[in-house]
Amino acid sequence: MRDIRNIVVLTGAGVSAESGIDTFRDAGGLWEQHRVEDVATPEAFARDPDLVHRFYDARRAAIQTKAPNAAHAALARLDAAWPGELLIVTQNVDDLHERAGAARLIHMHGEHLNAWCSACDQRSPWTGPLIDRPACPACGLPGTLRPDIVWFGEMPYRMDEIYHALARADLFVSIGTSGAVYPAAGFVREARAGGARTLELNLEPSEGGYWFDEARHGPATALVPQWVDRMLGV
């Protein structure tokens, strides 16, 4: 591991699932309870904003009752101790990485605990419901806030920074992801193209598992602390 300096870590729903946060794609996940077309597209929000607000208000409230798990804590420990470049890119919209202490972090799909104003384009911290159309904290206009979530058909956040980090990476690690959602599912190929080693830590093989140099399968709360200990020489 002495030649590894720059690390990019991608995390998905499998990291937060062990904290009790509902996944989207697994059996019994959120997409079995709601059609994606009804709650996770700009068209859905335009057609039935109350349904969309109720869905995300419930998710926003739920994540505030959850706590980071051992996988979040291990990645925060790596963030604090790793002397080289490190970027944690998460597909998750909860705040468990931050609450565990991670700082070198990008939420590519947005954040439940933010609200985005369609009038002034400002994002504001938000922990309460949006169903009652509260005023924007930045501009004061009522009824202009929406969940700060990247819906299907919208561009994920900070992609230039992510691709720059992937091009410089010596190691790319994917944790708890299905490998089914692009562009994140293509990150392993971007990293390989730049010469990075690639590692998958997942409960089971992902859809793109064959792209990885190495894979380890099991719960994130077991695999991630073990891998971080190895990286830090513990």
C-alpha positions as CSV (number, residue, x, y, z in Angstrom):
1,M,0.0,0.0,0.0
2,R,3.0,2.3,0.1
3,D,2.4,3.5,-3.4
4,I,-1.2,4.6,-2.7
5,R,-1.6,8.2,-1.9
6,N,-4.8,9.4,-3.5
7,I,-8.0,7.6,-2.7
8,V,-11.6,8.1,-4.0
9,V,-14.3,6.3,-2.0
10,L,-17.9,5.9,-3.4
11,T,-20.6,5.1,-0.9
12,G,-24.1,4.0,-1.5
13,A,-27.3,2.9,0.3
14,G,-25.6,-0.2,1.7
15,V,-23.5,2.0,4.0
16,S,-26.5,3.6,5.7
17,A,-28.8,0.6,5.6
18,E,-27.3,-0.8,8.7
19,S,-28.3,2.4,10.5
20,G,-31.9,1.7,9.6
21,I,-32.3,4.0,6.7
22,D,-34.5,2.6,3.9
23,T,-32.7,1.6,0.7
24,F,-34.3,2.3,-2.7
25,R,-33.6,-0.7,-4.9
26,D,-33.5,-3.7,-2.5
27,A,-36.6,-5.9,-1.9
28,G,-38.9,-4.0,0.3
29,G,-37.1,-0.7,-0.6
30,L,-38.7,2.6,-1.3
31,W,-39.1,2.0,-5.0
32,E,-41.5,-0.9,-4.2
33,Q,-43.6,1.5,-2.2
34,H,-43.6,4.4,-4.7
35,R,-43.1,4.5,-8.4
36,V,-40.0,6.6,-9.2
37,E,-42.1,8.5,-11.8
38,D,-44.4,9.7,-8.9
39,V,-41.8,11.0,-6.4
40,A,-38.3,11.4,-8.0
41,T,-38.6,13.4,-11.2
42,P,-39.1,17.1,-11.9
43,E,-42.3,16.1,-13.8
44,A,-43.7,14.4,-10.7
45,F,-43.1,17.5,-8.6
46,A,-44.8,19.7,-11.1
47,R,-47.8,17.2,-11.3
48,D,-48.3,16.4,-7.6
49,P,-46.1,18.5,-5.4
50,D,-48.0,17.5,-2.2
51,L,-47.2,13.8,-2.8
52,V,-43.5,14.6,-3.4
53,H,-43.3,16.8,-0.4
54,R,-44.9,14.2,1.8
55,F,-42.5,11.5,0.6
56,Y,-39.4,13.6,1.3
57,D,-40.8,15.1,4.5
58,A,-41.1,11.6,5.9
59,R,-37.5,10.7,4.7
60,R,-36.1,13.9,6.2
61,A,-37.8,13.2,9.6
62,A,-36.6,9.6,9.6
63,I,-32.9,10.2,9.0
64,Q,-32.8,12.6,12.0
65,T,-33.7,9.6,14.3
66,K,-30.8,7.5,13.0
67,A,-27.2,7.3,14.0
68,P,-23.9,6.7,12.1
69,N,-22.7,3.1,12.2
70,A,-19.3,1.6,12.3
71,A,-18.8,2.0,8.6
72,H,-19.4,5.8,8.8
73,A,-17.1,6.0,11.8
74,A,-14.3,4.1,10.0
75,L,-14.4,6.3,6.9
76,A,-14.4,9.4,9.2
77,R,-11.3,8.0,10.9
78,L,-9.7,7.5,7.5
79,D,-10.5,11.0,6.5
80,A,-8.9,12.4,9.6
81,A,-5.7,10.3,9.4
82,W,-5.0,9.8,5.7
83,P,-2.0,12.0,4.7
84,G,-2.7,11.9,1.0
85,E,-5.7,13.1,-1.0
86,L,-9.0,11.6,-0.1
87,L,-12.5,12.2,-1.4
88,I,-15.6,10.5,-0.2
89,V,-18.3,10.7,-2.9
90,T,-21.7,9.6,-1.5
91,Q,-24.9,8.8,-3.4
92,N,-26.6,8.9,0.0
93,V,-28.7,12.0,0.9
94,D,-28.5,11.5,4.7
95,D,-26.0,13.3,6.9
96,L,-24.5,10.3,8.6
97,H,-21.0,10.7,7.1
98,E,-20.9,14.3,8.5
99,R,-22.2,13.3,11.9
100,A,-19.5,10.6,12.1
101,G,-16.9,13.3,11.4
102,A,-16.1,13.0,7.7
103,A,-15.1,16.3,6.0
104,R,-13.7,15.5,2.6
105,L,-17.1,14.7,1.2
106,I,-19.3,15.3,-1.8
107,H,-23.1,14.6,-1.8
108,M,-23.5,14.0,-5.5
109,H,-27.3,13.4,-5.2
110,G,-28.0,16.2,-2.8
111,E,-29.0,16.3,0.8
112,H,-32.2,15.7,2.7
113,L,-31.3,18.3,5.3
114,N,-31.2,21.1,2.7
115,A,-34.0,22.9,0.9
116,W,-33.4,24.5,-2.5
117,C,-35.2,27.7,-3.6
118,S,-36.4,27.9,-7.1
119,A,-36.6,31.7,-6.9
120,C,-33.2,32.7,-5.7
121,D,-31.3,29.4,-6.3
122,Q,-30.0,29.3,-2.7
123,R,-29.7,26.1,-0.7
124,S,-30.5,26.4,3.0
125,P,-30.2,24.0,5.9
126,W,-33.6,22.5,6.5
127,T,-34.8,20.0,9.1
128,G,-38.6,20.5,9.1
129,P,-41.4,19.7,6.6
130,L,-41.9,21.5,3.3
131,I,-45.5,20.5,2.7
132,D,-46.8,23.7,4.2
133,R,-44.8,25.8,1.7
134,P,-42.7,27.8,4.1
135,A,-40.8,30.9,3.1
136,C,-37.2,30.6,1.8
137,P,-34.8,31.7,4.5
138,A,-32.6,33.4,1.9
139,C,-35.1,35.5,-0.1
140,G,-38.3,35.3,2.0
141,L,-40.6,34.1,-0.8
142,P,-43.1,31.4,0.3
143,G,-43.8,28.3,-1.7
144,T,-40.5,28.3,-3.6
145,L,-38.6,25.6,-1.7
146,R,-38.1,22.0,-2.9
147,P,-36.1,19.1,-1.6
148,D,-32.4,19.5,-2.5
149,I,-32.3,16.1,-4.1
150,V,-31.1,15.2,-7.5
151,W,-34.0,13.7,-9.3
152,F,-33.9,11.4,-12.3
153,G,-33.2,13.5,-15.3
154,E,-31.2,16.1,-13.4
155,M,-27.4,16.5,-13.3
156,P,-25.6,15.2,-10.1
157,Y,-23.7,17.8,-8.2
158,R,-20.0,18.7,-8.5
159,M,-19.2,16.2,-11.3
160,D,-16.1,18.1,-12.5
161,E,-14.5,17.8,-9.0
162,I,-15.4,14.1,-8.9
163,Y,-13.9,13.3,-12.3
164,H,-10.8,15.3,-11.5
165,A,-10.3,13.2,-8.3
166,L,-11.0,9.9,-10.2
167,A,-8.3,10.8,-12.8
168,R,-5.8,11.3,-10.0
169,A,-6.7,8.3,-7.9
170,D,-4.4,5.5,-7.0
171,L,-7.2,3.6,-5.4
172,F,-10.9,3.6,-6.0
173,V,-13.2,1.9,-3.5
174,S,-16.9,1.4,-3.9
175,I,-18.9,0.6,-0.8
176,G,-22.5,-0.5,-0.5
177,T,-23.6,0.3,-4.0
178,S,-25.8,-1.5,-6.5
179,G,-23.8,-0.5,-9.5
180,A,-27.0,0.2,-11.3
181,V,-27.2,4.0,-11.2
182,Y,-25.2,6.2,-13.6
183,P,-23.0,8.2,-13.6
184,A,-21.8,6.7,-10.3
185,A,-21.8,3.2,-11.8
186,G,-19.2,4.3,-14.3
187,F,-16.7,5.7,-11.8
188,V,-14.9,2.4,-11.5
189,R,-14.1,2.5,-15.3
190,E,-13.0,6.1,-15.0
191,A,-10.6,5.2,-12.2
192,R,-9.3,2.1,-14.0
193,A,-8.7,4.2,-17.1
194,G,-6.4,6.5,-15.0
195,G,-4.5,3.5,-13.6
196,A,-6.1,3.2,-10.2
197,R,-6.5,0.0,-8.4
198,T,-10.2,-0.8,-7.7
199,L,-11.9,-2.5,-4.7
200,E,-15.5,-3.3,-4.1
201,L,-16.8,-3.7,-0.5
202,N,-20.4,-4.8,-0.8
203,L,-23.0,-7.1,0.7
204,E,-23.1,-9.0,-2.6
205,P,-21.6,-8.6,-6.1
206,S,-22.8,-5.4,-7.7
207,E,-24.0,-5.2,-11.3
208,G,-20.6,-3.9,-12.4
209,G,-18.6,-6.1,-10.1
210,Y,-16.5,-7.5,-12.9
211,W,-14.8,-4.2,-13.3
212,F,-13.1,-4.4,-9.9
213,D,-9.6,-5.8,-9.3
214,E,-10.7,-7.1,-5.9
215,A,-14.1,-7.6,-4.1
216,R,-15.0,-8.5,-0.6
217,H,-18.6,-9.3,0.3
218,G,-20.3,-8.8,3.7
219,P,-21.8,-6.1,5.9
220,A,-20.3,-2.7,5.5
221,T,-20.0,-2.4,9.3
222,A,-17.6,-5.3,9.2
223,L,-15.8,-4.8,6.0
224,V,-15.1,-1.1,6.1
225,P,-13.4,-0.9,9.5
226,Q,-11.2,-3.9,8.5
227,W,-10.2,-2.1,5.3
228,V,-9.6,1.2,7.0
229,D,-7.4,-0.5,9.7
230,R,-5.4,-2.1,6.9
231,M,-4.9,1.3,5.1
232,L,-3.8,3.0,8.3
233,G,-1.6,0.2,9.4
234,V,-3.6,-0.5,12.6
